[in-house]
Amino acid sequence: MSVFVRCKYARKIKDYKTGETFKMPVDYIGEVPEWATKQDYFKACVNDGTITYVGQGTDKEIYKAVEESDQKEEIKEKVTKTKREEDKKKAKE
């Protein structure tokens, strides 16, 4: 299961064993694959506050965290955009 995060700065997480990469642009709010959360660089970004944990992939928890945020409108827009992009990808498969 993926986790839902907010990333303040652009970051690229790479799994050197498989070659997979996951890019997060500036002010990214969205899901991160589980494999990425196990990488040392991801953990370091969490420790220094660059990446903030928002929730565990269930919509109910995510929207609750959004409602409690002081950046509610901005986050809602980004969450909606991310969700639409994921739905489009799934529809293509």
Secondary structure, DSSP 8 states (H G I E B T S, - for coil): --EEEEESS-EEEE-TTT--EEEE-TTEEEEE-HHHHTSHHHHHHHHTTSEEEEEES-HHHHHHHHHHSTTHHHHHHHHHHHHHHHHHHHHH-
